Amino acid sequence: MYLAQERIKQQTHYYIRETFQEGSQLKSRVLFDLGTDPAQYIIYPGGKGYYFDEVVEETLREQGLTPTQDELDEIFWNFLDPEIQRVIQGFKRKTEKRVSGSDEDAQDFHLFDKRRIHFLRFGSMDQQHIHQMPDKFFRALSAKSRDEIEQYFMREERIIRPSELTRYLSVIFGFQRYLLYSRPDQIDGSPQQERVDTLFIESVCTLNKDDTFWAGMPGTDGLQAYLRRYVILYFDHAVQRVSPLPRYLHEFMNRHRTYRPPKKVRLNIAEASRLFETTWKNLRQMDSDAFTRLYRKQALKFHPDQGGSHKTFVKLTKLYENLLKKKGQKPLH
């Protein structure tokens, strides 16, 4: 069993899930929906005592599972009272649960997973010897479904400082050689940055189409949600750029070829205010960074893969490009 989280309508929902074998694939399924506040299932009778709502264990038993106290502690750990955490921390040992087999079982681990594990352990951009690492080094990934593996990395990646994000993403997506001798602020807006952006998007698209990597996961016509997280990290946090138009949005636009936008889009004040959901005065006064943040928010809202209109999405993007050109690095007056 493992704790999974998912963003739904601007809220984080939590689930107890498990990995199971179906044929040759490892898949995941939901055992219990914890809602937006798992702490509601923890009961404190007084003192340092606590127990979990019986509905949790009963529901799991109905599905053939008898969780131990340690397993439930691991699921609910982040939601326990901090004082109780301190009391029991010295006595609890987190264990890796396996679906079947033993620690000696041979297993092929995907290079993307190996890169992430290696960086999280060592923080190094030099991974030339990664293929020589023994399998036990990647034991945390053993016998886990793709969903469980991605949930594992979501937790582990919290240790990465904002200043390390660029290095981390460059390593796991394989373009670190372009950053080894350059500082991100030195290549901003340059052909070098353009090359890095292109390599990043190419790597994301390749991984998104890798059926072996996503084995056991539901299919999707767009970008896998777990990859979307990295794209947002890259464009919103890792590398600050002068005129950032996320190329992954163009990648999706190119897949919808039924609509061809006009070569020139006239700057329409009323339409800009409507699509950006703010007044023209606010749009004029925003600096480039604030305007870009607003664009990204609206782009995700109107994106075809999020159920939006492709035509509206294209209009929004063209308005963004035209307005940004007029702004330069100063507010538009």
C-alpha positions in Angstrom: 0.0 0.0 0.0 1.0 3.6 -0.5 -0.3 7.1 -0.2 -1.1 8.8 -3.5 -2.0 12.4 -4.1 -3.7 14.1 -7.1 -4.6 17.7 -7.9 -8.3 18.0 -8.7 -9.9 21.4 -9.2 -7.2 23.3 -7.3 -7.3 20.9 -4.4 -5.1 18.0 -3.3 -6.9 14.7 -2.9 -5.4 11.7 -1.2 -5.8 8.0 -1.7 -4.6 4.7 -0.4 -3.5 2.7 -3.4 -1.8 -0.5 -4.0 0.3 -2.1 -6.7 -1.0 -5.4 -8.1 0.1 -7.7 -10.9 -2.1 -8.2 -14.0 -0.6 -10.4 -16.5 2.9 -9.2 -17.2 2.2 -5.6 -16.0 2.2 -3.9 -12.6 -0.8 -1.7 -12.2 -2.3 0.3 -9.4 -5.8 0.6 -7.9 -7.5 2.8 -5.3 -8.3 1.1 -2.0 -9.6 4.0 -0.1 -10.4 7.6 -0.9 -9.1 9.8 1.9 -10.5 13.0 0.5 -8.7 16.3 1.0 -7.9 15.9 4.7 -6.6 12.4 5.7 -6.1 13.8 9.3 -9.9 13.3 9.8 -9.3 9.6 10.0 -6.9 9.9 12.9 -8.5 9.8 16.3 -6.7 11.0 19.5 -8.3 9.6 22.7 -5.9 11.6 24.9 -2.3 11.7 26.0 0.1 10.4 23.4 -2.4 7.8 22.1 -3.9 7.7 18.7 -5.7 5.2 16.4 -7.2 5.2 13.0 -10.9 5.3 12.2 -12.2 1.8 11.9 -13.8 2.5 8.6 -10.3 2.6 7.0 -9.3 -0.9 8.3 -12.8 -2.3 7.6 -12.7 -1.1 4.0 -9.2 -2.6 3.5 -10.2 -5.9 5.0 -13.2 -6.1 2.7 -10.6 -6.0 -0.1 -8.6 -8.8 1.4 -6.0 -6.7 3.1 -5.0 -6.7 6.8 -2.7 -3.7 7.3 -0.3 -3.6 10.2 0.1 -0.6 12.5 3.4 0.2 10.8 1.8 0.2 7.4 -1.0 2.6 8.5 1.5 4.8 10.3 3.5 5.1 7.1 0.3 6.1 5.1 -0.8 8.7 7.6 2.6 9.8 8.9 2.6 13.3 7.5 -0.8 14.0 9.0 0.0 12.8 12.6 0.3 15.3 15.4 4.0 16.5 15.3 4.4 15.7 19.0 3.3 12.1 18.5 5.6 11.9 15.5 8.6 12.9 17.7 7.6 10.3 20.4 7.4 7.4 18.0 10.0 8.4 15.4 12.8 6.6 17.1 10.9 3.3 17.1 9.5 3.3 13.6 11.4 2.0 10.7 10.0 2.6 7.2 10.0 -0.6 5.1 9.7 -1.2 1.4 6.9 -3.5 0.6 7.3 -5.9 -2.4 4.5 -7.5 -4.4 6.4 -10.7 -4.9 9.9 -12.0 -5.3 13.0 -11.3 -3.2 15.7 -8.6 -2.9 17.8 -10.8 -5.2 15.4 -10.7 -8.1 16.9 -9.1 -11.2 14.9 -6.2 -12.5 15.4 -3.7 -15.3 15.0 -0.2 -14.2 14.3 2.6 -16.7 17.1 5.1 -17.3 14.8 8.0 -16.3 14.2 6.4 -12.9 17.9 5.7 -12.5 18.8 9.3 -13.2 16.3 10.5 -10.6 17.5 8.1 -7.9 21.1 8.9 -8.6 20.7 12.7 -8.3 18.5 12.5 -5.2 21.1 10.3 -3.5 24.3 12.2 -4.6 23.2 15.5 -6.1 25.7 15.0 -8.9 25.5 16.0 -12.5 28.1 13.4 -13.5 26.2 10.1 -14.1 28.6 8.5 -16.5 28.9 5.4 -14.3 25.2 5.0 -13.6 24.9 1.8 -15.6 27.5 0.2 -13.3 25.4 0.8 -10.2 24.1 -2.5 -8.7 20.4 -3.2 -8.7 20.1 -2.9 -5.0 20.9 0.8 -5.3 17.5 1.2 -7.0 15.7 -1.2 -4.6 13.2 1.5 -3.6 11.6 1.1 -7.1 11.4 -2.7 -7.0 8.0 -4.3 -7.7 6.2 -1.0 -7.9 3.7 0.1 -10.5 4.4 3.2 -12.5 1.9 5.1 -10.4 3.6 4.1 -7.2 7.0 5.0 -8.5 5.9 8.4 -9.6 4.2 9.0 -6.2 7.5 8.0 -4.6 9.5 10.6 -6.6 6.9 13.3 -5.8 7.7 12.8 -2.2 11.4 12.5 -2.5 11.8 15.5 -4.8 10.6 17.7 -2.0 14.2 17.8 -0.7 15.4 19.6 -3.8 16.0 23.3 -3.2 14.8 25.8 -5.8 18.4 26.7 -6.7 18.9 23.0 -7.6 15.9 22.6 -9.9 17.7 23.5 -13.1 20.5 21.0 -12.4 18.1 18.3 -11.4 15.9 18.7 -14.5 19.0 18.9 -16.8 20.3 15.7 -15.4 17.2 13.6 -15.5 16.2 14.7 -19.0 19.8 14.4 -20.3 20.9 17.9 -21.3 23.2 18.6 -18.4 26.2 18.9 -20.7 24.8 22.2 -21.9 24.8 23.6 -18.4 28.0 22.3 -17.0 30.0 25.3 -18.2 27.3 27.9 -18.3 25.2 29.6 -15.6 21.5 29.7 -16.4 21.4 33.5 -16.1 24.2 33.7 -18.7 22.4 31.8 -21.4 18.9 33.3 -20.9 17.3 34.3 -24.1 20.4 33.1 -26.1 20.6 30.5 -28.8 22.1 28.2 -26.1 18.9 28.6 -24.1 16.8 27.9 -27.2 18.8 24.7 -27.7 18.3 23.7 -24.1 14.5 24.3 -24.3 14.3 22.2 -27.5 16.3 19.3 -25.9 14.0 19.4 -22.9 10.8 19.3 -24.9 12.2 16.5 -27.2 13.1 14.5 -24.1 9.6 15.0 -22.6 7.9 14.0 -25.8 10.0 10.9 -26.2 9.3 9.8 -22.7 5.6 10.6 -23.0 5.4 8.1 -26.0 7.4 5.4 -24.2 4.8 2.6 -23.8 7.3 0.5 -21.8 7.8 3.3 -19.2 4.1 3.9 -18.8 3.1 0.3 -18.7 0.1 -0.3 -16.5 -1.0 3.4 -16.6 -4.2 4.5 -18.4 -3.6 5.8 -21.9 -3.9 9.5 -22.7 -3.9 11.5 -25.9 -2.1 14.4 -24.3 0.8 14.8 -21.9 0.9 12.4 -18.9 0.0 14.2 -15.7 3.2 13.1 -14.0 5.3 14.6 -16.9 3.2 17.8 -16.9 4.5 18.5 -13.4 8.1 18.6 -14.7 7.2 20.9 -17.6 5.6 23.3 -15.2 8.7 23.1 -12.9 11.0 23.8 -15.9 9.2 26.8 -17.4 7.9 28.3 -14.2 10.6 27.7 -11.6 13.8 26.2 -12.9 14.9 28.7 -15.6 13.9 32.3 -15.6 13.7 33.7 -19.1 13.0 37.0 -20.8 10.2 36.0 -23.2 9.0 32.5 -22.1 6.5 30.9 -24.4 6.5 27.3 -23.2 7.3 25.2 -26.3 5.2 22.3 -24.9 2.1 24.4 -25.6 3.2 24.7 -29.3 3.8 21.0 -29.3 0.2 20.4 -28.4 -1.0 23.1 -30.8 0.7 21.4 -33.7 -1.2 18.2 -33.0 -4.6 19.9 -33.6 -4.3 20.7 -37.3 -8.0 21.1 -38.1 -7.7 24.8 -37.2 -5.2 27.2 -38.9 -5.0 30.5 -37.2 -4.5 33.6 -39.4 -1.0 34.8 -40.0 -1.7 38.1 -38.2 -3.9 38.5 -35.2 -5.1 42.1 -34.6 -4.7 43.3 -31.1 -8.3 43.5 -29.8 -8.7 45.2 -26.5 -12.0 43.7 -25.6 -11.0 40.2 -26.6 -7.7 40.5 -24.6 -9.6 41.6 -21.5 -12.0 38.7 -21.9 -9.5 36.0 -22.4 -7.1 37.2 -19.7 -10.0 37.9 -17.4 -8.8 41.2 -16.3 -9.1 44.9 -17.3 -7.2 46.4 -20.2 -5.7 48.8 -17.6 -4.3 46.0 -15.6 -2.9 44.3 -18.7 -1.2 47.6 -19.7 0.4 48.1 -16.3 1.7 44.5 -15.8 5.4 44.0 -16.2 6.5 41.1 -18.4 6.9 38.6 -15.6 3.5 39.2 -14.1 1.9 39.1 -17.6 3.7 35.8 -18.3 2.4 34.3 -15.1 -1.2 35.3 -16.0 -0.8 33.9 -19.5 0.4 30.5 -18.1 -2.6 30.4 -15.8 -5.0 31.1 -18.6 -3.2 28.8 -21.0 -3.7 25.8 -18.7 -7.4 26.8 -18.3 -8.1 27.0 -22.1 -5.7 24.2 -23.2 -7.4 21.6 -25.4 -6.0 18.8 -23.3 -7.8 20.3 -20.3 -11.1 20.4 -22.1 -10.7 23.9 -23.5 -11.3 25.2 -27.1 -8.3 25.0 -29.4 -9.5 28.1 -31.2 -9.6 30.1 -28.0 -6.3 28.7 -26.9 -4.6 29.9 -30.1 -6.2 33.3 -29.8 -4.9 33.6 -26.3 -1.4 32.6 -27.3 -1.2 35.0 -30.2 -2.5 37.9 -28.0 0.1 37.0 -25.5 2.9 37.1 -28.0 1.8 40.4 -29.5 1.3 42.0 -26.1 4.7 40.8 -24.9 6.4 42.2 -27.9 4.9 45.6 -27.2 5.8 45.4 -23.5 9.4 44.5 -23.9 10.8 44.6 -20.3 8.6 47.5 -19.2 4.9 47.9 -18.4 2.8 48.7 -21.5 1.4 52.3 -21.4 
